[in-house]
Amino acid sequence: MSSGSLAVHSVCEFHEQRNVEPLAEPHVVTESLERKLSSNKWSDLCEGLLQFRALVVHHTDEVGERELTKWMPLLLVSLANLRSAVVKAALLCVIDILNTRQLSVAPFISAEKSSLFHALLEKSSFEKKFVMSDARRALYLLVDTAPSEVIITSALLLVKHSRPQFRAQVAFSIAIAVEKSGAHGLQV
């Protein structure tokens, strides 16, 4: 796989983390990733998301808090994309970020509609089935890896959401966060 581009047919496939290949020139990808994640062309966007995943999985030295702060808002926009393939690719990227556990996503967790937490609650409660399963997986990882206090504080602001499916995911998040914090104590 070259660092600059991937074949379009492979971009649209959904690879498990173990099948995401390292990049030949990660520093080159890092320089151009913002442009790809901002693209209106869905194939470029999917390619950028796959490259983001490769950076997170194989080239962690290329992705620090500064890069995450720059790329996460673009990833959140991808989660709101109307094309399901883009949303699924973005969810897999979120899962890889959360699985590496080297980057803090706590700054992207809030009750605001523009937050990662809210986006995952939305996608896990009201989306196509093949997207919803990955959204639930990402939501569980987020709740499991993020500080319980941050999750509970944000979730409590969302318990009166108008959609029952959304409220169910909020309740699920609170339950996991409370259970997780039981061993460590909770200070909300």
Phi and psi restraints in degrees (value plus and minus 20) as a CYANA .aco file:
   2 SER   PHI    -101.5   -61.5
   2 SER   PSI     138.7   178.7
   3 SER   PHI     -94.7   -54.7
   3 SER   PSI     -47.6    -7.6
   4 GLY   PHI    -106.4   -66.4
   4 GLY   PSI     -54.2   -14.2
   5 SER   PHI    -169.6  -129.6
   5 SER   PSI     135.0   175.0
   6 LEU   PHI    -141.2  -101.2
   6 LEU   PSI     132.2   172.2
   7 ALA   PHI     -83.2   -43.2
   7 ALA   PSI     119.7   159.7
   8 VAL   PHI     -77.7   -37.7
   8 VAL   PSI     -59.2   -19.2
   9 HIS   PHI     -81.9   -41.9
   9 HIS   PSI     -55.1   -15.1
  10 SER   PHI     -99.6   -59.6
  10 SER   PSI     -44.7    -4.7
  11 VAL   PHI     -85.6   -45.6
  11 VAL   PSI     -57.0   -17.0
  12 CYS   PHI    -103.4   -63.4
  12 CYS   PSI     -28.6    11.4
  13 GLU   PHI    -100.3   -60.3
  13 GLU   PSI     134.2   174.2
  14 PHE   PHI    -128.3   -88.3
  14 PHE   PSI      82.3   122.3
  15 HIS   PHI    -107.9   -67.9
  15 HIS   PSI     118.6   158.6
  16 GLU   PHI     -90.5   -50.5
  16 GLU   PSI     138.2   178.2
  17 GLN   PHI     -72.9   -32.9
  17 GLN   PSI     -61.3   -21.3
  18 ARG   PHI     -84.3   -44.3
  18 ARG   PSI     -38.2     1.8
  19 ASN   PHI    -119.6   -79.6
  19 ASN   PSI     -18.6    21.4
  20 VAL   PHI    -100.0   -60.0
  20 VAL   PSI     101.3   141.3
  21 GLU   PHI    -108.2   -68.2
  21 GLU   PSI     131.5   171.5
  22 PRO   PHI     -85.8   -45.8
  22 PRO   PSI     136.8   176.8
  23 LEU   PHI    -111.8   -71.8
  23 LEU   PSI     125.0   165.0
  24 ALA   PHI     -88.8   -48.8
  24 ALA   PSI     -59.0   -19.0
  25 GLU   PHI    -153.6  -113.6
  25 GLU   PSI      57.1    97.1
  26 PRO   PHI     -79.8   -39.8
  26 PRO   PSI     -54.4   -14.4
  27 HIS   PHI     -84.9   -44.9
  27 HIS   PSI     -52.2   -12.2
  28 VAL   PHI     -88.5   -48.5
  28 VAL   PSI     -62.5   -22.5
  29 VAL   PHI     -83.4   -43.4
  29 VAL   PSI     -62.2   -22.2
  30 THR   PHI     -77.0   -37.0
  30 THR   PSI     -58.7   -18.7
  31 GLU   PHI     -87.1   -47.1
  31 GLU   PSI     -53.6   -13.6
  32 SER   PHI    -124.3   -84.3
  32 SER   PSI     -22.0    18.0
  33 LEU   PHI     -85.0   -45.0
  33 LEU   PSI     -59.0   -19.0
  34 GLU   PHI     -78.7   -38.7
  34 GLU   PSI     -60.4   -20.4
  35 ARG   PHI     -83.5   -43.5
  35 ARG   PSI     -63.5   -23.5
  36 LYS   PHI     -87.9   -47.9
  36 LYS   PSI     -61.3   -21.3
  37 LEU   PHI     -89.7   -49.7
  37 LEU   PSI     -36.9     3.1
  38 SER   PHI    -115.9   -75.9
  38 SER   PSI     -23.3    16.7
  39 SER   PHI     -85.6   -45.6
  39 SER   PSI     125.2   165.2
  40 ASN   PHI    -106.8   -66.8
  40 ASN   PSI     -32.7     7.3
  41 LYS   PHI    -106.0   -66.0
  41 LYS   PSI      97.0   137.0
  42 TRP   PHI     -81.9   -41.9
  42 TRP   PSI     -53.2   -13.2
  43 SER   PHI     -88.6   -48.6
  43 SER   PSI     -57.9   -17.9
  44 ASP   PHI     -85.8   -45.8
  44 ASP   PSI     -59.7   -19.7
  45 LEU   PHI     -83.6   -43.6
  45 LEU   PSI     -65.8   -25.8
  46 CYS   PHI     -82.8   -42.8
  46 CYS   PSI     -59.6   -19.6
  47 GLU   PHI     -82.6   -42.6
  47 GLU   PSI     -62.7   -22.7
  48 GLY   PHI     -82.3   -42.3
  48 GLY   PSI     -60.3   -20.3
  49 LEU   PHI     -85.7   -45.7
  49 LEU   PSI     -59.8   -19.8
  50 LEU   PHI     -86.0   -46.0
  50 LEU   PSI     -58.9   -18.9
  51 GLN   PHI     -86.6   -46.6
  51 GLN   PSI     -59.3   -19.3
  52 PHE   PHI     -78.2   -38.2
  52 PHE   PSI     -65.3   -25.3
  53 ARG   PHI     -80.6   -40.6
  53 ARG   PSI     -65.0   -25.0
  54 ALA   PHI     -81.4   -41.4
  54 ALA   PSI     -60.0   -20.0
  55 LEU   PHI     -82.8   -42.8
  55 LEU   PSI     -64.8   -24.8
  56 VAL   PHI     -87.2   -47.2
  56 VAL   PSI     -59.5   -19.5
  57 VAL   PHI     -99.5   -59.5
  57 VAL   PSI     -63.6   -23.6
  58 HIS   PHI    -131.1   -91.1
  58 HIS   PSI     -40.5    -0.5
  59 HIS   PHI    -150.3  -110.3
  59 HIS   PSI      37.1    77.1
  60 THR   PHI     -81.1   -41.1
  60 THR   PSI     -44.7    -4.7
  61 ASP   PHI     -88.0   -48.0
  61 ASP   PSI     -37.8     2.2
  62 GLU   PHI    -107.1   -67.1
  62 GLU   PSI     -33.0     7.0
  63 VAL   PHI    -140.4  -100.4
  63 VAL   PSI      86.3   126.3
  64 GLY   PHI    -135.0   -95.0
  64 GLY   PSI    -192.1  -152.1
  65 GLU   PHI     -79.6   -39.6
  65 GLU   PSI     -57.8   -17.8
  66 ARG   PHI     -82.2   -42.2
  66 ARG   PSI     -65.9   -25.9
  67 GLU   PHI     -87.3   -47.3
  67 GLU   PSI     -61.8   -21.8
  68 LEU   PHI     -81.8   -41.8
  68 LEU   PSI     -61.2   -21.2
  69 THR   PHI     -82.6   -42.6
  69 THR   PSI     -52.5   -12.5
  70 LYS   PHI     -99.7   -59.7
  70 LYS   PSI     -58.1   -18.1
  71 TRP   PHI    -111.5   -71.5
  71 TRP   PSI     -46.9    -6.9
  72 MET   PHI     -80.5   -40.5
  72 MET   PSI     -64.1   -24.1
  73 PRO   PHI     -78.6   -38.6
  73 PRO   PSI     -54.1   -14.1
  74 LEU   PHI     -91.5   -51.5
  74 LEU   PSI     -55.7   -15.7
  75 LEU   PHI     -84.5   -44.5
  75 LEU   PSI     -59.8   -19.8
  76 LEU   PHI     -84.6   -44.6
  76 LEU   PSI     -56.5   -16.5
  77 VAL   PHI     -83.7   -43.7
  77 VAL   PSI     -58.8   -18.8
  78 SER   PHI     -83.9   -43.9
  78 SER   PSI     -53.9   -13.9
  79 LEU   PHI     -85.9   -45.9
  79 LEU   PSI     -42.1    -2.1
  80 ALA   PHI    -117.0   -77.0
  80 ALA   PSI     -16.4    23.6
  81 ASN   PHI     -81.9   -41.9
  81 ASN   PSI     127.9   167.9
  82 LEU   PHI     -97.4   -57.4
  82 LEU   PSI     -38.3     1.7
  83 ARG   PHI    -108.2   -68.2
  83 ARG   PSI      99.2   139.2
  84 SER   PHI     -79.2   -39.2
  84 SER   PSI     -54.3   -14.3
  85 ALA   PHI     -82.4   -42.4
  85 ALA   PSI     -58.3   -18.3
  86 VAL   PHI     -88.3   -48.3
  86 VAL   PSI     -63.7   -23.7
  87 VAL   PHI     -81.3   -41.3
  87 VAL   PSI     -65.2   -25.2
  88 LYS   PHI     -82.8   -42.8
  88 LYS   PSI     -63.0   -23.0
  89 ALA   PHI     -82.2   -42.2
  89 ALA   PSI     -59.4   -19.4
  90 ALA   PHI     -86.3   -46.3
  90 ALA   PSI     -60.3   -20.3
  91 LEU   PHI     -83.7   -43.7
  91 LEU   PSI     -61.0   -21.0
  92 LEU   PHI     -83.8   -43.8
  92 LEU   PSI     -55.2   -15.2
  93 CYS   PHI     -84.6   -44.6
  93 CYS   PSI     -64.9   -24.9
  94 VAL   PHI     -79.9   -39.9
  94 VAL   PSI     -64.7   -24.7
  95 ILE   PHI     -79.8   -39.8
  95 ILE   PSI     -63.0   -23.0
  96 ASP   PHI     -85.5   -45.5
  96 ASP   PSI     -60.0   -20.0
  97 ILE   PHI     -81.0   -41.0
  97 ILE   PSI     -65.7   -25.7
  98 LEU   PHI     -89.5   -49.5
  98 LEU   PSI     -54.0   -14.0
  99 ASN   PHI     -89.9   -49.9
  99 ASN   PSI     -49.5    -9.5
 100 THR   PHI     -92.0   -52.0
 100 THR   PSI     -49.1    -9.1
 101 ARG   PHI      35.3    75.3
 101 ARG   PSI      -4.2    35.8
 102 GLN   PHI    -116.7   -76.7
 102 GLN   PSI     -35.5     4.5
 103 LEU   PHI    -133.9   -93.9
 103 LEU   PSI     116.7   156.7
 104 SER   PHI    -106.5   -66.5
 104 SER   PSI     103.9   143.9
 105 VAL   PHI    -121.3   -81.3
 105 VAL   PSI     -17.1    22.9
 106 ALA   PHI     -72.3   -32.3
 106 ALA   PSI     -58.1   -18.1
 107 PRO   PHI     -83.6   -43.6
 107 PRO   PSI     -34.1     5.9
 108 PHE   PHI    -124.1   -84.1
 108 PHE   PSI      -6.7    33.3
 109 ILE   PHI    -130.2   -90.2
 109 ILE   PSI      98.5   138.5
 110 SER   PHI    -182.8  -142.8
 110 SER   PSI    -198.9  -158.9
 111 ALA   PHI    -106.9   -66.9
 111 ALA   PSI     -24.6    15.4
 112 GLU   PHI     -86.6   -46.6
 112 GLU   PSI     125.3   165.3
 113 LYS   PHI     -82.1   -42.1
 113 LYS   PSI     -43.2    -3.2
 114 SER   PHI    -107.3   -67.3
 114 SER   PSI     -13.3    26.7
 115 SER   PHI    -111.7   -71.7
 115 SER   PSI     139.4   179.4
 116 LEU   PHI     -82.6   -42.6
 116 LEU   PSI     -62.2   -22.2
 117 PHE   PHI     -78.6   -38.6
 117 PHE   PSI     -69.1   -29.1
 118 HIS   PHI     -83.2   -43.2
 118 HIS   PSI     -62.6   -22.6
 119 ALA   PHI     -81.0   -41.0
 119 ALA   PSI     -61.5   -21.5
 120 LEU   PHI     -89.9   -49.9
 120 LEU   PSI     -55.8   -15.8
 121 LEU   PHI     -81.8   -41.8
 121 LEU   PSI     -64.1   -24.1
 122 GLU   PHI     -81.2   -41.2
 122 GLU   PSI     -72.1   -32.1
 123 LYS   PHI     -87.9   -47.9
 123 LYS   PSI     -49.1    -9.1
 124 SER   PHI    -103.4   -63.4
 124 SER   PSI     -28.7    11.3
 125 SER   PHI    -135.1   -95.1
 125 SER   PSI     -37.3     2.7
 126 PHE   PHI    -175.9  -135.9
 126 PHE   PSI      59.4    99.4
 127 GLU   PHI    -179.6  -139.6
 127 GLU   PSI     153.4   193.4
 128 LYS   PHI     -81.6   -41.6
 128 LYS   PSI     128.1   168.1
 129 LYS   PHI     -76.3   -36.3
 129 LYS   PSI     -62.8   -22.8
 130 PHE   PHI     -90.9   -50.9
 130 PHE   PSI     -39.5     0.5
 131 VAL   PHI    -106.4   -66.4
 131 VAL   PSI     -61.4   -21.4
 132 MET   PHI     -79.9   -39.9
 132 MET   PSI     -58.0   -18.0
 133 SER   PHI     -84.2   -44.2
 133 SER   PSI     -62.3   -22.3
 134 ASP   PHI     -90.8   -50.8
 134 ASP   PSI     -53.0   -13.0
 135 ALA   PHI     -84.5   -44.5
 135 ALA   PSI     -60.0   -20.0
 136 ARG   PHI     -88.3   -48.3
 136 ARG   PSI     -58.6   -18.6
 137 ARG   PHI     -82.1   -42.1
 137 ARG   PSI     -63.8   -23.8
 138 ALA   PHI     -85.8   -45.8
 138 ALA   PSI     -62.2   -22.2
 139 LEU   PHI     -81.4   -41.4
 139 LEU   PSI     -65.5   -25.5
 140 TYR   PHI     -79.8   -39.8
 140 TYR   PSI     -65.3   -25.3
 141 LEU   PHI     -81.9   -41.9
 141 LEU   PSI     -61.7   -21.7
 142 LEU   PHI     -81.3   -41.3
 142 LEU   PSI     -69.0   -29.0
 143 VAL   PHI     -84.8   -44.8
 143 VAL   PSI     -56.6   -16.6
 144 ASP   PHI     -92.5   -52.5
 144 ASP   PSI     -51.5   -11.5
 145 THR   PHI    -118.8   -78.8
 145 THR   PSI     -45.8    -5.8
 146 ALA   PHI     -99.7   -59.7
 146 ALA   PSI     138.0   178.0
 147 PRO   PHI     -79.2   -39.2
 147 PRO   PSI     110.8   150.8
 148 SER   PHI     -76.4   -36.4
 148 SER   PSI     -59.3   -19.3
 149 GLU   PHI     -80.4   -40.4
 149 GLU   PSI     -59.9   -19.9
 150 VAL   PHI     -87.0   -47.0
 150 VAL   PSI     -64.3   -24.3
 151 ILE   PHI     -83.3   -43.3
 151 ILE   PSI     -69.7   -29.7
 152 ILE   PHI     -84.0   -44.0
 152 ILE   PSI     -64.3   -24.3
 153 THR   PHI     -79.4   -39.4
 153 THR   PSI     -64.1   -24.1
 154 SER   PHI     -89.3   -49.3
 154 SER   PSI     -63.9   -23.9
 155 ALA   PHI     -85.2   -45.2
 155 ALA   PSI     -58.4   -18.4
 156 LEU   PHI     -80.9   -40.9
 156 LEU   PSI     -47.8    -7.8
 157 LEU   PHI     -95.6   -55.6
 157 LEU   PSI     -29.8    10.2
 158 LEU   PHI    -132.9   -92.9
 158 LEU   PSI     -14.8    25.2
 159 VAL   PHI     -87.7   -47.7
 159 VAL   PSI     -36.7     3.3
 160 LYS   PHI    -123.7   -83.7
 160 LYS   PSI       2.0    42.0
 161 HIS   PHI     -76.4   -36.4
 161 HIS   PSI     130.6   170.6
 162 SER   PHI     -91.1   -51.1
 162 SER   PSI     -46.6    -6.6
 163 ARG   PHI    -115.4   -75.4
 163 ARG   PSI     106.3   146.3
 164 PRO   PHI     -80.0   -40.0
 164 PRO   PSI     -57.0   -17.0
 165 GLN   PHI     -83.1   -43.1
 165 GLN   PSI     -58.8   -18.8
 166 PHE   PHI     -85.3   -45.3
 166 PHE   PSI     -67.2   -27.2
 167 ARG   PHI     -80.0   -40.0
 167 ARG   PSI     -55.1   -15.1
 168 ALA   PHI     -83.6   -43.6
 168 ALA   PSI     -60.8   -20.8
 169 GLN   PHI     -89.5   -49.5
 169 GLN   PSI     -53.9   -13.9
 170 VAL   PHI     -83.8   -43.8
 170 VAL   PSI     -66.6   -26.6
 171 ALA   PHI     -81.3   -41.3
 171 ALA   PSI     -61.9   -21.9
 172 PHE   PHI     -78.5   -38.5
 172 PHE   PSI     -65.4   -25.4
 173 SER   PHI     -83.4   -43.4
 173 SER   PSI     -63.8   -23.8
 174 ILE   PHI     -82.9   -42.9
 174 ILE   PSI     -65.0   -25.0
 175 ALA   PHI     -79.9   -39.9
 175 ALA   PSI     -64.6   -24.6
 176 ILE   PHI     -85.5   -45.5
 176 ILE   PSI     -64.3   -24.3
 177 ALA   PHI     -83.9   -43.9
 177 ALA   PSI     -60.4   -20.4
 178 VAL   PHI     -86.9   -46.9
 178 VAL   PSI     -64.8   -24.8
 179 GLU   PHI     -81.0   -41.0
 179 GLU   PSI     -64.4   -24.4
 180 LYS   PHI     -83.2   -43.2
 180 LYS   PSI     -58.1   -18.1
 181 SER   PHI     -99.8   -59.8
 181 SER   PSI     -33.3     6.7
 182 GLY   PHI     -75.2   -35.2
 182 GLY   PSI     -59.9   -19.9
 183 ALA   PHI     -96.2   -56.2
 183 ALA   PSI     -44.0    -4.0
 184 HIS   PHI    -126.2   -86.2
 184 HIS   PSI     -29.8    10.2
 185 GLY   PHI      64.2   104.2
 185 GLY   PSI     129.8   169.8
 186 LEU   PHI    -142.4  -102.4
 186 LEU   PSI     112.4   152.4
 187 GLN   PHI    -149.2  -109.2
 187 GLN   PSI      65.9   105.9
